[in-house]
Amino acid sequence: MGARTDSMTVKPVNNPLIALDVMGGDAGLPDVMAAAEVASERYPALRFRLHGPEARIRAEFVRCPRLSASAVVVHTDDVVLGTDRPSQALRRSRTSSMGMAIQAVKDGEAHAAVSAGNTGALMAMALFALRTMPGIDRPALAALLPTLKNDVAVLDLGANTECDAENLVQFAVMGAAFARTVLGLETPRVGLLNIGEEELKGTDELRDAATLLRGARLPMRFEGFVEGDKIGQGDIDVIVTDGFSGNIALKTAEGTAKLVNGLLRHAFRSTWLTRIGYFFSRSALQALRTHLDPNAHNGAVFLGLNGLVVKSHGSANVRGIANAIGVAHDLIIGRVGDRIADDLANFRAHRPDVLAETGK
């Protein structure tokens, strides 16, 4: 059965439909479609809208039989380049593969959009088309990072360079809902990234946010402040910070992973004894590389919008893009938007500062 080009309405959440920008990122159309094929094998109920050049998409269907049977092709030759400014991309939101994928979410033709393209353009288009949810001032970019124990959700990773206390509290609410959905945690442990764990450390915004979160009635456990060197310990499930600090933390973690891999390669090649040692430790080293591989944790999401948009790393391989699609799938099935809306409503109804003022 070939892919259809007629319209497809969104089915219930037990049949998630993803709008995929097949032109985004460094991997190229064949690898993006191969990743969708892998995701189709993992999630048999998953359906796709493939946004890109129809002739090239159909040529790849020979290698993607599952995808061919469950996809709608939406033709466009227009692609957002990595060098395009967000303002340039916005002007082509109705004609580019990225913009059309986001528009499909807005129009109710897909449950989520996934792209490995230009992050700034994707953020601008998503915010312009979908707007923020009621009670959310700014969306936040959230993703998972590896730790010594389990994965940790970190946000914001670059969408907002400056944040006030209200923004940080909203990020905490969204991050906890994200962790409950993707990590399966009933009451995730949440911490604010700071320069120290003491209550008097950090900016006024951080201290004010901590005060609000300590008294909040939310499905989370607020653990206070956490320092950067504790992120990798795995004792916190959600790390909340502004986009400036979060992006630095993310890039530092990625650079450290590359450093560790590089040092290990150099060490095991230095002498014939270390080469023998490598032979006996190959399985452990491979497990380490797999654990630190960014492709294993690929898939950042813009939380707080009226619709789901997942960003795959631009340099992700087939496995990484498939994992990003998997994140979108889990967020759809877990109704993360509904969770965020419910938690925000509960927080507003029981704000500790408001209750203190009214004497309740």
Secondary structure, 3 states (H helix, E strand, C coil): CCCECCCCCCCCCCCCEEEEECCCCCCCHHHHHHHHHHHHHHCCCCEEEEEECHHHHHHHHHHCHHHHHCEEEEECCECCCCCCCHHHHHHCCCCEHHHHHHHHHHCCCCCEEEECCCHHHHHHHHHHHHCECCCCCCCEEEEEECCCCCCEEEECCCCCCCCCHHHHHHHHHHHHHHHHHHCCCCCCEEEEECCCCCCCCCCHHHHHHHHHHHCCCCCCEEEEEECHHHHHHCCCCEEECCHHHHHHHHHHHHHHHHHHHHHHHHHHHCCHHHHHHHHHCHHHHHHHHHHHCHHHHCCEEEECECCEEEECCCCCCHHHHHHHHHHHHHHHHCCHHHHHHHHHHHHHHCCHHHHHHHCC
